[in-house]
């Protein structure tokens, strides 16, 4: 199972004016991930464009950081001649899955921007951009990431 993780609007409100408020919901996300040790994480956030994978891992606790396996490619790297520029985040995720030989793998995207995904995308767990990750969304995420037997 893979979790494609956005940061702004997920780990903190989408707009943050005080640097001390960044990543305030990281502990809640990490609690969910500790309950599901088989979930790998791929960063799909725009933070991937200004930070290295090592810098992104450093934002997380020591036990979670190694589970951050990669970042998605940027839209400009994956768009084709038939691309319309819509559902950008989902296209980046699907490109990552193909490029890494994992197109069949189950995945969940934790994101606050549903317009970046196809309508009714079953893989999307949406957060509220104004608040970020909350308890109800953590419960939903936990259920969606659990292996389906």
Backbone bond lengths (Angstrom), bond angles and torsions (degrees), N, CA, C in turn:
res aa  C-N    CA-C-N  psi(-1)  N-CA   C-N-CA  omega(-1)  CA-C   N-CA-C  phi
1 X - - - 1.461 - - 1.522 108.43 -
2 X 1.316 114.86 140.82 1.465 121.92 179.82 1.524 110.31 -121.16
3 X 1.318 115.26 140.39 1.455 121.61 171.60 1.517 108.03 -112.88
4 X 1.330 116.35 119.44 1.459 122.16 173.92 1.527 106.53 -94.17
5 X 1.315 115.48 115.89 1.458 121.78 -167.30 1.525 113.11 -109.69
6 X 1.321 114.74 121.76 1.459 122.27 167.78 1.533 106.48 -87.01
7 X 1.306 118.47 161.44 1.470 120.64 -179.07 1.525 111.45 -115.14
8 X 1.344 118.15 -59.25 1.466 120.50 179.11 1.523 108.99 -65.96
9 X 1.325 117.00 130.55 1.455 120.83 -177.99 1.517 112.74 84.07
10 X 1.322 116.70 -2.05 1.465 121.82 177.85 1.530 109.34 -121.41
11 X 1.313 116.99 -64.11 1.468 120.49 -178.21 1.527 112.59 -82.19
12 X 1.296 116.31 -7.08 1.469 124.18 173.09 1.532 106.25 -165.42
13 X 1.342 118.39 167.25 1.466 118.84 176.40 1.530 110.85 -55.28
14 X 1.329 115.95 153.13 1.466 120.41 -175.81 1.526 112.06 -58.62
15 X 1.313 116.42 -37.98 1.465 120.80 177.94 1.526 107.76 -111.46
16 X 1.329 115.58 122.66 1.466 121.66 179.85 1.525 108.15 -128.07
17 X 1.327 116.10 125.04 1.462 120.68 -179.85 1.527 112.33 -99.13
18 X 1.315 116.50 -15.53 1.462 122.17 -179.15 1.527 108.10 -115.83
19 X 1.325 117.69 115.80 1.465 121.92 -177.95 1.527 111.83 -55.57
20 X 1.318 117.21 -26.48 1.460 120.97 178.70 1.515 113.48 -67.55
21 X 1.324 116.92 -13.07 1.464 120.95 179.77 1.525 112.96 -95.87
22 X 1.330 117.16 -1.07 1.465 119.75 177.64 1.525 110.29 -67.31
23 X 1.314 115.97 142.22 1.469 124.04 173.61 1.527 113.38 62.05
24 X 1.325 117.59 27.10 1.463 120.77 -178.09 1.524 113.08 -64.79
25 X 1.333 118.19 -23.39 1.464 120.97 -179.39 1.528 112.61 -98.35
26 X 1.319 116.87 6.52 1.464 120.13 178.51 1.528 112.14 -57.08
27 X 1.344 119.90 -44.44 1.465 118.88 179.65 1.531 113.47 -58.05
28 X 1.316 117.31 -37.96 1.467 120.37 179.05 1.526 110.81 -65.93
29 X 1.325 117.04 -43.71 1.463 120.20 177.75 1.521 110.36 -63.73
30 X 1.311 116.88 -43.96 1.460 120.09 -178.77 1.525 111.47 -63.44
31 X 1.321 118.26 -33.55 1.466 121.07 176.15 1.525 110.52 -62.73
32 X 1.322 116.92 -42.64 1.472 120.77 176.37 1.523 109.81 -61.71
33 X 1.318 116.86 -46.47 1.464 120.84 -177.06 1.523 112.18 -66.29
34 X 1.309 118.20 -33.52 1.474 120.48 177.51 1.523 111.36 -65.44
35 X 1.313 116.77 -28.67 1.465 120.66 177.34 1.526 111.91 -75.93
36 X 1.330 116.84 -12.93 1.466 122.32 -176.08 1.527 109.47 -132.61
37 X 1.318 118.23 74.80 1.469 120.76 -173.25 1.524 115.35 -67.73
38 X 1.323 118.60 -9.48 1.471 120.24 -179.38 1.526 112.76 -90.90
39 X 1.315 117.94 0.66 1.465 121.53 -178.36 1.529 109.63 -88.31
40 X 1.338 115.84 123.11 1.462 121.76 172.09 1.527 108.64 -92.73
41 X 1.324 115.86 155.29 1.465 121.70 -175.64 1.522 109.79 -119.06
42 X 1.327 115.50 134.13 1.460 122.34 173.22 1.528 106.11 -122.44
43 X 1.311 116.67 127.59 1.467 120.62 -179.39 1.530 108.99 -79.76
44 X 1.338 115.46 121.61 1.467 121.19 178.05 1.527 111.30 -109.93
45 X 1.301 116.98 -0.52 1.463 123.92 -179.04 1.526 111.98 -67.90
46 X 1.314 116.02 156.11 1.466 119.41 173.22 1.525 111.47 -64.37
47 X 1.308 118.28 -13.88 1.465 120.90 175.46 1.527 110.52 -58.22
48 X 1.312 117.62 -24.13 1.469 121.09 -179.03 1.527 111.78 -66.94
49 X 1.326 117.04 -17.70 1.468 120.16 -177.83 1.525 112.75 -84.25
50 X 1.324 117.38 -14.53 1.467 120.60 -177.45 1.525 113.16 -121.98
51 X 1.333 116.65 1.11 1.459 120.89 -179.14 1.522 109.86 -136.45
52 X 1.318 115.56 148.60 1.463 120.22 175.64 1.524 109.21 -77.87
53 X 1.318 115.71 167.71 1.460 120.00 176.49 1.531 109.88 -59.73
54 X 1.316 117.63 -41.03 1.469 121.06 178.59 1.532 111.26 -61.98
55 X 1.318 116.91 -40.61 1.470 120.33 178.53 1.524 111.11 -66.53
56 X 1.321 117.07 -37.67 1.461 120.50 177.60 1.524 110.56 -67.10
57 X 1.316 116.95 -43.51 1.472 119.99 177.66 1.524 111.08 -59.65
58 X 1.321 116.94 -37.35 1.466 121.55 -177.57 1.530 112.64 -64.33
59 X 1.314 117.98 -15.06 1.461 122.00 178.25 1.523 112.32 -77.06
60 X 1.333 116.95 -12.11 1.457 122.30 -173.52 1.526 111.25 -113.73
61 X 1.314 115.65 164.57 1.462 121.71 178.36 1.521 110.76 -63.54
62 X 1.330 115.72 157.84 1.464 121.72 -175.40 1.521 113.48 -58.11
63 X 1.324 118.04 -33.52 1.464 120.06 -178.64 1.531 112.70 -81.04
64 X 1.300 117.66 -20.86 1.471 121.87 -179.14 1.526 110.99 -93.97
65 X 1.307 118.26 -37.09 1.473 122.84 -175.30 1.530 113.96 -49.98
66 X 1.336 120.62 -44.56 1.468 119.45 -179.13 1.529 113.88 -64.97
67 X 1.313 116.82 -18.01 1.465 120.69 179.62 1.528 112.27 -81.17
68 X 1.322 116.85 -8.70 1.466 121.09 174.31 1.520 106.10 -82.19
69 X 1.329 115.68 102.35 1.462 120.96 -169.02 1.520 114.04 -92.91
70 X 1.342 117.38 -19.93 1.461 118.07 -173.41 1.522 110.17 -173.28
71 X 1.327 114.28 -178.05 1.462 123.02 171.25 1.527 107.54 -128.59
72 X 1.307 116.31 153.44 1.459 119.73 177.36 1.525 110.10 -75.31
73 X 1.333 116.54 155.13 1.466 118.92 174.02 1.525 109.33 -69.91
74 X 1.312 115.75 160.82 1.456 120.39 176.41 1.529 109.58 -81.96
75 X 1.315 115.03 153.40 1.457 122.19 -178.33 1.523 111.84 -51.20
76 X 1.314 117.41 -41.61 1.465 120.94 -177.66 1.526 112.04 -63.31
77 X 1.323 117.10 -20.87 1.462 121.39 179.29 1.526 112.67 -87.01
78 X 1.323 117.87 -17.53 1.467 120.04 -172.27 1.519 114.52 -118.14
79 X 1.315 118.47 -11.52 1.462 119.34 -176.70 1.525 110.59 -67.74
80 X 1.293 115.09 143.18 1.454 120.61 178.88 1.515 110.96 -110.58
81 X 1.329 115.03 -178.90 1.464 120.04 179.92 1.521 112.27 -62.20
82 X 1.339 116.27 -26.66 1.458 120.19 -178.19 1.533 112.39 -96.89
83 X 1.330 117.49 7.60 1.466 121.09 -178.85 1.523 110.41 -75.29
84 X 1.308 114.90 142.91 1.458 120.79 -179.56 1.515 112.26 -107.68
85 X 1.314 117.73 -3.66 1.452 120.57 -179.73 1.511 114.20 82.07
86 X 1.331 116.44 14.76 1.455 120.02 177.73 1.521 109.32 -109.74
87 X 1.323 115.31 162.54 1.468 121.38 179.28 1.526 110.56 54.58
88 X 1.321 114.44 41.99 1.465 122.30 -172.50 1.520 111.97 -57.61
89 X 1.316 118.35 -49.82 1.467 120.72 -175.91 1.525 110.51 -63.58
90 X 1.313 117.22 -42.23 1.461 119.51 178.79 1.525 110.71 -64.55
91 X 1.312 117.87 -38.86 1.469 121.18 177.50 1.523 111.07 -63.46
92 X 1.325 117.00 -40.29 1.468 120.66 177.96 1.529 110.64 -64.15
93 X 1.326 116.43 -41.35 1.468 121.14 178.71 1.519 110.45 -63.93
94 X 1.323 116.68 -47.93 1.467 120.03 -179.30 1.524 111.29 -63.37
95 X 1.324 117.35 -35.79 1.470 120.67 175.95 1.526 110.39 -64.85
96 X 1.325 117.19 -40.80 1.470 120.30 177.83 1.528 110.06 -62.36
97 X 1.318 116.80 -44.97 1.468 120.59 179.93 1.526 111.08 -58.64
98 X 1.327 116.90 -45.14 1.473 120.47 179.36 1.526 111.10 -65.73
99 X 1.319 117.39 -46.30 1.466 121.82 -176.70 1.524 112.33 -64.56
100 X 1.327 116.82 -25.35 1.458 121.08 -177.65 1.524 112.87 -103.91
101 X 1.321 116.34 13.82 1.457 120.78 176.46 1.517 114.13 63.48
102 X 1.323 117.00 31.46 1.466 121.17 -177.25 1.532 112.44 -128.93
103 X 1.332 118.78 36.08 1.467 118.98 -174.90 1.530 113.88 -65.70
104 X 1.301 117.88 -19.71 1.462 122.41 -179.02 1.532 112.68 -88.60
105 X 1.323 117.00 -11.65 1.464 120.31 -172.34 1.524 111.52 -70.97
106 X 1.322 114.69 141.63 1.463 120.89 176.01 1.528 108.97 -67.32
107 X 1.337 115.76 140.65 1.457 119.67 179.85 1.516 111.32 -147.74
108 X 1.326 113.25 155.99 1.459 122.13 175.56 1.523 106.97 -132.08
109 X 1.317 115.96 138.85 1.468 121.35 173.57 1.522 107.92 -108.25
110 X 1.328 116.11 127.55 1.458 121.72 175.33 1.523 106.49 -104.72
111 X 1.340 116.12 110.55 1.460 120.51 -168.79 1.524 109.71 -153.62
112 X 1.323 116.12 155.00 1.465 121.40 178.53 1.528 112.85 -103.03
113 X 1.331 117.93 2.18 1.465 120.33 -174.96 1.531 111.02 -121.43
114 X 1.320 117.86 85.89 1.463 120.15 -177.60 1.525 113.88 -63.23
115 X 1.322 118.31 -22.73 1.470 120.54 179.69 1.524 112.07 -65.89
116 X 1.323 117.50 -14.93 1.465 121.06 178.32 1.526 112.23 -85.60
117 X 1.345 116.33 3.14 1.459 123.02 -179.66 1.524 109.10 -127.84
118 X 1.323 116.18 157.24 1.461 119.71 175.77 1.528 109.46 -61.32
119 X 1.325 117.17 150.09 1.464 119.34 178.06 1.530 110.96 -56.52
120 X 1.302 115.59 139.52 1.467 123.35 177.85 1.528 112.88 62.24
121 X 1.320 117.47 28.19 1.465 121.48 178.82 1.531 108.74 -59.58
122 X 1.320 116.28 116.72 1.466 121.16 -176.20 1.522 112.27 -70.32
123 X 1.311 117.73 -15.41 1.465 121.56 -177.45 1.526 113.12 -88.38
124 X 1.312 117.63 -9.79 1.465 121.66 -174.61 1.525 111.57 -87.80
125 X 1.326 115.63 127.48 1.462 122.44 166.08 1.522 105.05 -110.28
126 X 1.309 115.05 115.36 1.470 120.77 -171.79 1.524 111.65 -95.04
127 X 1.319 114.74 136.85 1.460 120.69 171.38 1.523 108.56 -105.11
128 X 1.310 116.03 164.14 1.462 122.00 174.73 1.523 108.18 -84.30
129 X 1.318 117.08 122.19 1.467 121.44 -176.76 1.525 112.51 -58.94
130 X 1.321 117.17 -34.83 1.460 120.59 -176.18 1.522 112.92 -71.04
131 X 1.333 116.72 -27.21 1.469 119.72 -176.14 1.522 113.24 -116.87
132 X 1.315 117.29 -29.48 1.457 120.62 -173.51 1.520 111.16 84.58
133 X 1.305 115.78 -163.13 1.462 123.16 -176.18 1.526 111.04 -59.43
134 X 1.337 115.78 132.00 1.460 120.20 177.07 1.529 109.31 -126.78
135 X 1.320 116.34 177.60 1.462 121.27 -175.17 1.527 112.23 -61.05
136 X 1.321 117.54 -43.63 1.465 120.63 -179.34 1.528 111.13 -62.69
137 X 1.319 116.81 -40.28 1.463 120.28 178.83 1.522 110.48 -68.30
138 X 1.322 117.71 -34.83 1.472 120.50 175.93 1.525 110.89 -61.36
139 X 1.326 116.81 -41.40 1.467 120.88 178.24 1.526 109.82 -62.66
140 X 1.322 116.80 -46.31 1.467 121.21 178.03 1.519 110.71 -60.80
141 X 1.313 116.84 -45.61 1.462 121.17 -179.52 1.524 111.11 -60.84
142 X 1.300 117.01 -44.66 1.462 121.30 178.73 1.524 110.82 -58.08
143 X 1.305 116.89 -45.03 1.471 120.90 179.12 1.525 111.88 -64.35
144 X 1.321 116.24 -41.70 1.473 120.24 -177.61 1.522 112.62 -70.93
145 X 1.336 117.28 -29.32 1.461 120.81 -178.37 1.526 113.37 -86.87
146 X 1.323 117.14 -15.31 1.465 120.05 -179.75 1.518 109.88 -63.92
147 X 1.333 116.31 139.93 1.472 118.87 175.94 1.527 110.35 -59.88
148 X 1.308 115.68 136.43 1.464 121.59 179.35 1.523 108.92 -95.42
149 X 1.313 116.72 108.92 1.481 120.53 -179.33 1.494 111.28 -99.76
